[in-house]
Amino acid sequence: MSNSLLQKVLLCLIFILIWVTASAQGSFDIDAFTDPAKYGWTQWEDRINYRYDLTERQKLLQLYEMEAQSISGNILKSAVFPGWGQFNARSYTKGQVILAVEIAMLGSAYFFYDRAMDNYEKYQNSTQIDDMNAYYQDALVPYQYSLVFMTFATVVWAYNIFDVVQTTERYNAEVWQKTLRNYYNAPVQITPTGIQIRF
Amino acid sequence: MKTNTICLLIVTLLIIILTVSCELKRSNPLDPSSHPEIEAPPRVTGLTAVGSGPGVASKYVQLEWAINNINQTDGYYIYMGLAYNSAYARIDEVGNVSTGSTITRVIPIEAPGFYYFKVSAYKTYPDGRLEGPLSEWAIARVDN
């Protein structure tokens, strides 16, 4: 492709771009954009009150963020160590129950698996047909028990992940409510921007 | 919440059914269940045991049993116990016999008393010997 043709194509593209931008600006409705009625502000005081409320909430948000917990962080903790996220979100009983059930399930699964493998090894080494069948059956039953307990452990682990999201959300909602209560009830307030005393 | 619980229960049950249906592999090279070319020797039948009478210096028990099909058996193991439901110890081995309908074996005994015997057949394969099921027990009284 020659240079002159390339320049023409480039000019066309620039022109199209300018035209699209200009036409988009032309259709922008500034009245609709600045209409305060769309926010439910029928009077000037409404707007003032909203602005005041927004400023207050922004202050509270900083206090809230200092205590609020990250959901993804708690999910990671619970995934690594079931119940840890719940402990972190101050749901101690729930965390203890999940941890205890998980340990019990994994422990039982390991116990039955170990017994199954012990009998399975005897089965592999046996040369007598009756012993062979007996050891195989003795290995199969605990092996299935171990699978059942492993399944329960997996289900409890999955529930633990599902639960930690809800627990953290509940904890954060409580933190927000507490922040609101403390802020509006306390005569002396320490905020990130300074100290405020109410009379 | 109720729907969630029901869903959780159904999923758990499905996973349990799936996992329980998983079986251990029958990996023993002599296992006829997983190796169609392997055939377990049949159970030995017609076992009898007769002990030596009173006053015999060298005490013994004479065992006799019906011979197995020669294609299914390469030899026999003899077991002895002190009660019909006790543990039995392997005490002797007999090679295959192609003539006659029975096999006779004399087992030397040191002390008088009641002795219980069982016999099993074995077949030799490249991965080892596969022993068939034990026979019914036979009792012998050895006099002083």
Chai-1 contact restraints between the chains, C-beta under 6 A:
chainA,res_idxA,chainB,res_idxB,connection_type,confidence,min_distance_angstrom,max_distance_angstrom,comment,restraint_id
A,Q124,B,N28,contact,1.0,0.0,6.0,A-B,restraint_1
A,T127,B,L30,contact,1.0,0.0,6.0,A-B,restraint_2
A,T127,B,G128,contact,1.0,0.0,6.0,A-B,restraint_3
A,T127,B,R129,contact,1.0,0.0,6.0,A-B,restraint_4
A,T127,B,E131,contact,1.0,0.0,6.0,A-B,restraint_5
A,Q128,B,E131,contact,1.0,0.0,6.0,A-B,restraint_6
A,I129,B,A40,contact,1.0,0.0,6.0,A-B,restraint_7
A,I129,B,G132,contact,1.0,0.0,6.0,A-B,restraint_8
A,I129,B,P133,contact,1.0,0.0,6.0,A-B,restraint_9
A,D130,B,P133,contact,1.0,0.0,6.0,A-B,restraint_10
A,M132,B,D31,contact,1.0,0.0,6.0,A-B,restraint_11
A,A139,B,L24,contact,1.0,0.0,6.0,A-B,restraint_12
A,L140,B,L24,contact,1.0,0.0,6.0,A-B,restraint_13
A,Y143,B,L24,contact,1.0,0.0,6.0,A-B,restraint_14
A,Q144,B,V20,contact,1.0,0.0,6.0,A-B,restraint_15
A,L147,B,T19,contact,1.0,0.0,6.0,A-B,restraint_16
A,V148,B,I16,contact,1.0,0.0,6.0,A-B,restraint_17
A,T151,B,I15,contact,1.0,0.0,6.0,A-B,restraint_18
A,T151,B,I16,contact,1.0,0.0,6.0,A-B,restraint_19
A,T151,B,T19,contact,1.0,0.0,6.0,A-B,restraint_20
A,V155,B,T12,contact,1.0,0.0,6.0,A-B,restraint_21
